[in-house]
């Protein structure tokens, strides 16, 4: 304020440019005022993008009524930087700066704003802008909404590049999911078959050559010595059944 009283701002412009590197609010506002009065929109845009410490909304409200369209575009930019996307889009619509509209819709990340802008292009039969909006706001616009607009207004040819890209992306996603599912199923099959392939050693009987089944390494001779069996009456051994043809050994019969 003291500098304004002592000398006109254009005379101290070199000094203000040097001090502006410190991003002081009063200096930034003085510089922006100089650029607006001189209609130097390129310098004003650079100043706004590099130094943000000033009343941005007040500047945007001042610029949106300016006679120069480039100054109004800067107002659109300031609204977008302050996340007032709807105001930015509406202001750009008035000046028919449709690229600025799409940039603001994309920066918002809001599907409703993007689809509302798409509806505006459809209602006004702006086929080229319709296709450009589908390309710019690709991640925000739902495929069914785009296809419905294209079908109703006979803009299928302008929608086709977008649909081709959507189909390609969805196909890649489905293929990736299919590979993951197939890999998971193969791992589950391996886990199911693993117990059948593995048989512990203790399950296998250890059979000595010539020994009875199921006794393993048990020594049969570790017990008391076997006693010779005595023949019983009639010449039979214990456990032997008598034969019908056997001749009696005792007399008197």
PLY file of the C-alpha trace (Angstrom):
ply
format ascii 1.0
element vertex 253
property float x
property float y
property float z
element edge 252
property int vertex1
property int vertex2
end_header
0.00 0.00 0.00
2.85 2.37 0.75
4.41 1.62 -2.62
1.14 2.49 -4.37
1.11 5.87 -2.65
4.75 6.70 -3.38
4.89 5.69 -7.04
2.72 4.15 -9.76
2.97 0.36 -9.81
4.31 0.13 -13.37
7.39 2.07 -12.27
8.28 -0.45 -9.59
7.37 -3.52 -11.67
10.98 -4.89 -11.79
11.18 -4.64 -8.02
7.82 -6.39 -7.58
8.91 -9.25 -9.83
11.95 -9.77 -7.67
9.99 -9.71 -4.41
7.23 -11.94 -5.79
9.54 -14.96 -5.47
8.70 -14.92 -1.75
4.99 -15.48 -2.56
3.72 -12.55 -0.50
-0.04 -11.97 -0.80
0.16 -8.16 -1.23
2.85 -8.46 -3.89
0.95 -11.16 -5.77
-2.23 -9.12 -5.81
-0.35 -6.02 -7.00
1.28 -7.99 -9.82
-2.03 -9.55 -10.86
-3.67 -6.15 -10.87
-0.95 -4.80 -13.15
-1.38 -7.69 -15.57
-5.17 -7.29 -15.62
-4.97 -3.56 -16.29
-2.42 -4.12 -19.05
-4.44 -7.08 -20.41
-1.34 -9.25 -20.27
-3.13 -12.57 -19.91
-0.09 -14.77 -20.53
1.83 -13.11 -17.70
-1.26 -13.23 -15.50
-1.74 -16.94 -16.13
1.90 -17.65 -15.28
1.68 -15.56 -12.11
-1.45 -17.41 -10.95
0.05 -20.85 -11.60
3.35 -20.10 -9.83
2.18 -17.94 -6.91
-1.11 -18.86 -5.24
-1.05 -16.69 -2.12
-3.84 -14.20 -2.94
-7.64 -13.95 -2.94
-8.27 -16.25 -5.88
-12.07 -16.24 -5.84
-12.20 -12.44 -5.88
-9.90 -12.39 -8.89
-11.99 -15.04 -10.69
-15.20 -13.09 -10.11
-13.51 -9.99 -11.49
-12.14 -11.77 -14.56
-15.32 -13.63 -15.54
-16.83 -10.26 -16.54
-13.78 -9.11 -18.50
-14.15 -8.23 -22.17
-11.26 -10.44 -23.29
-12.09 -14.11 -23.66
-8.58 -15.08 -22.52
-9.17 -13.29 -19.24
-12.42 -15.18 -18.81
-10.54 -18.38 -19.52
-8.21 -17.52 -16.65
-11.29 -17.15 -14.46
-12.26 -20.67 -15.53
-8.79 -21.85 -14.56
-8.97 -20.20 -11.14
-12.36 -21.77 -10.40
-10.97 -25.17 -11.36
-7.91 -24.69 -9.12
-10.26 -23.94 -6.22
-12.39 -27.03 -6.96
-15.40 -25.06 -8.10
-15.75 -27.30 -11.10
-19.38 -26.62 -11.89
-18.79 -22.87 -12.06
-15.75 -23.46 -14.21
-17.71 -25.63 -16.65
-20.66 -23.24 -16.87
-18.39 -20.27 -17.54
-16.54 -22.16 -20.25
-19.86 -23.15 -21.86
-20.81 -19.49 -22.22
-17.64 -18.78 -24.18
-17.92 -22.09 -26.06
-14.53 -23.15 -24.75
-15.47 -26.79 -24.71
-11.97 -28.12 -24.16
-11.84 -26.14 -20.91
-15.18 -27.72 -19.98
-13.78 -31.21 -20.50
-10.59 -30.43 -18.58
-12.62 -29.18 -15.63
-14.88 -32.24 -15.70
-11.85 -34.52 -15.78
-10.17 -32.66 -12.91
-13.32 -32.98 -10.81
-13.23 -36.78 -10.89
-17.02 -36.66 -10.66
-18.88 -39.03 -13.04
-22.08 -37.00 -12.69
-20.41 -33.81 -13.94
-18.76 -35.65 -16.83
-22.00 -37.33 -17.91
-23.89 -34.06 -17.54
-21.42 -32.43 -19.91
-21.81 -35.35 -22.29
-25.57 -34.87 -22.18
-25.08 -31.20 -23.05
-23.13 -32.13 -26.18
-25.77 -34.68 -27.17
-28.64 -32.26 -26.70
-26.91 -29.66 -28.85
-25.97 -32.23 -31.53
-22.23 -31.60 -31.09
-20.97 -34.90 -32.44
-17.28 -33.99 -32.47
-17.46 -32.67 -28.91
-19.34 -35.83 -27.93
-16.48 -37.98 -29.21
-13.84 -35.71 -27.64
-15.60 -35.83 -24.27
-15.68 -39.62 -24.37
-11.95 -39.61 -24.99
-11.06 -36.97 -22.37
-13.37 -38.24 -19.61
-12.93 -41.92 -20.47
-12.54 -43.08 -16.85
-15.58 -41.13 -15.62
-18.26 -42.01 -18.18
-20.10 -45.31 -17.90
-20.19 -47.38 -21.10
-23.95 -47.95 -20.96
-24.58 -44.18 -20.74
-22.34 -43.47 -23.72
-23.91 -46.26 -25.77
-27.45 -45.12 -24.99
-26.71 -41.53 -26.04
-25.04 -42.73 -29.24
-27.96 -45.01 -30.11
-30.66 -42.40 -29.42
-28.95 -39.60 -31.36
-27.43 -41.76 -34.11
-23.88 -41.00 -33.00
-22.70 -44.60 -33.01
-19.85 -43.85 -35.40
-18.55 -41.16 -33.05
-18.92 -43.49 -30.07
-17.29 -46.52 -31.70
-13.62 -45.71 -30.82
-14.65 -45.39 -27.18
-16.57 -48.69 -27.27
-13.69 -50.52 -28.93
-11.34 -49.37 -26.18
-13.85 -50.38 -23.49
-14.26 -53.86 -24.98
-10.50 -54.28 -25.18
-10.05 -53.26 -21.55
-12.87 -55.49 -20.28
-11.57 -58.46 -22.27
-8.12 -58.08 -20.74
-9.63 -57.91 -17.27
-11.72 -61.05 -17.82
-8.70 -62.92 -19.19
-6.61 -61.89 -16.19
-9.32 -63.07 -13.79
-9.67 -66.33 -15.70
-5.93 -67.01 -15.40
-6.01 -66.32 -11.67
-9.00 -68.63 -11.20
-7.42 -71.40 -13.25
-4.17 -71.15 -11.30
-6.05 -71.31 -8.00
-7.99 -74.38 -9.13
-4.77 -76.14 -10.16
-3.25 -75.47 -6.75
-6.34 -76.83 -5.02
-6.19 -79.99 -7.13
-2.53 -80.49 -6.18
-3.36 -80.11 -2.50
-6.17 -82.66 -2.78
-3.99 -85.25 -4.52
-0.96 -84.79 -2.26
-2.13 -87.13 0.64
-2.79 -89.99 -1.80
0.70 -89.81 -3.25
2.50 -89.92 0.10
2.67 -93.15 2.16
4.64 -93.06 5.43
7.32 -95.73 6.06
5.63 -97.01 9.20
2.66 -98.13 7.14
4.74 -100.67 5.17
5.25 -104.08 6.88
8.87 -105.18 7.27
8.98 -108.87 6.36
12.03 -111.04 6.91
12.84 -113.53 4.20
11.30 -116.89 5.01
9.41 -115.55 8.05
5.70 -115.49 8.65
3.66 -112.52 7.45
3.27 -109.68 9.85
6.03 -110.54 12.37
8.70 -108.29 10.96
12.09 -108.74 12.52
10.77 -110.69 15.50
13.11 -113.60 16.26
11.15 -116.79 16.74
14.00 -118.50 18.56
14.17 -115.96 21.37
11.85 -118.07 23.59
12.58 -121.38 25.34
13.91 -124.22 23.22
11.17 -126.23 21.58
10.66 -129.62 23.20
10.42 -132.66 20.90
6.89 -133.88 20.64
6.17 -137.41 21.95
4.00 -139.70 19.90
0.68 -140.48 21.45
-1.11 -143.75 21.66
-1.63 -145.28 18.35
1.46 -143.72 16.87
-0.23 -140.37 16.26
1.35 -137.09 16.88
-0.46 -134.42 18.82
-2.94 -132.63 16.68
-3.06 -135.51 14.10
-6.51 -136.83 13.25
-6.99 -140.61 13.19
-7.48 -142.20 9.82
-10.19 -144.64 8.94
-7.64 -146.87 7.26
-5.32 -146.99 10.27
-4.66 -150.52 11.56
-5.16 -151.00 15.27
-1.97 -151.79 17.11
-3.50 -153.41 20.12
-4.82 -156.95 20.12
-8.12 -158.28 21.20
-10.16 -156.46 18.50
0 1
1 2
2 3
3 4
4 5
5 6
6 7
7 8
8 9
9 10
10 11
11 12
12 13
13 14
14 15
15 16
16 17
17 18
18 19
19 20
20 21
21 22
22 23
23 24
24 25
25 26
26 27
27 28
28 29
29 30
30 31
31 32
32 33
33 34
34 35
35 36
36 37
37 38
38 39
39 40
40 41
41 42
42 43
43 44
44 45
45 46
46 47
47 48
48 49
49 50
50 51
51 52
52 53
53 54
54 55
55 56
56 57
57 58
58 59
59 60
60 61
61 62
62 63
63 64
64 65
65 66
66 67
67 68
68 69
69 70
70 71
71 72
72 73
73 74
74 75
75 76
76 77
77 78
78 79
79 80
80 81
81 82
82 83
83 84
84 85
85 86
86 87
87 88
88 89
89 90
90 91
91 92
92 93
93 94
94 95
95 96
96 97
97 98
98 99
99 100
100 101
101 102
102 103
103 104
104 105
105 106
106 107
107 108
108 109
109 110
110 111
111 112
112 113
113 114
114 115
115 116
116 117
117 118
118 119
119 120
120 121
121 122
122 123
123 124
124 125
125 126
126 127
127 128
128 129
129 130
130 131
131 132
132 133
133 134
134 135
135 136
136 137
137 138
138 139
139 140
140 141
141 142
142 143
143 144
144 145
145 146
146 147
147 148
148 149
149 150
150 151
151 152
152 153
153 154
154 155
155 156
156 157
157 158
158 159
159 160
160 161
161 162
162 163
163 164
164 165
165 166
166 167
167 168
168 169
169 170
170 171
171 172
172 173
173 174
174 175
175 176
176 177
177 178
178 179
179 180
180 181
181 182
182 183
183 184
184 185
185 186
186 187
187 188
188 189
189 190
190 191
191 192
192 193
193 194
194 195
195 196
196 197
197 198
198 199
199 200
200 201
201 202
202 203
203 204
204 205
205 206
206 207
207 208
208 209
209 210
210 211
211 212
212 213
213 214
214 215
215 216
216 217
217 218
218 219
219 220
220 221
221 222
222 223
223 224
224 225
225 226
226 227
227 228
228 229
229 230
230 231
231 232
232 233
233 234
234 235
235 236
236 237
237 238
238 239
239 240
240 241
241 242
242 243
243 244
244 245
245 246
246 247
247 248
248 249
249 250
250 251
251 252
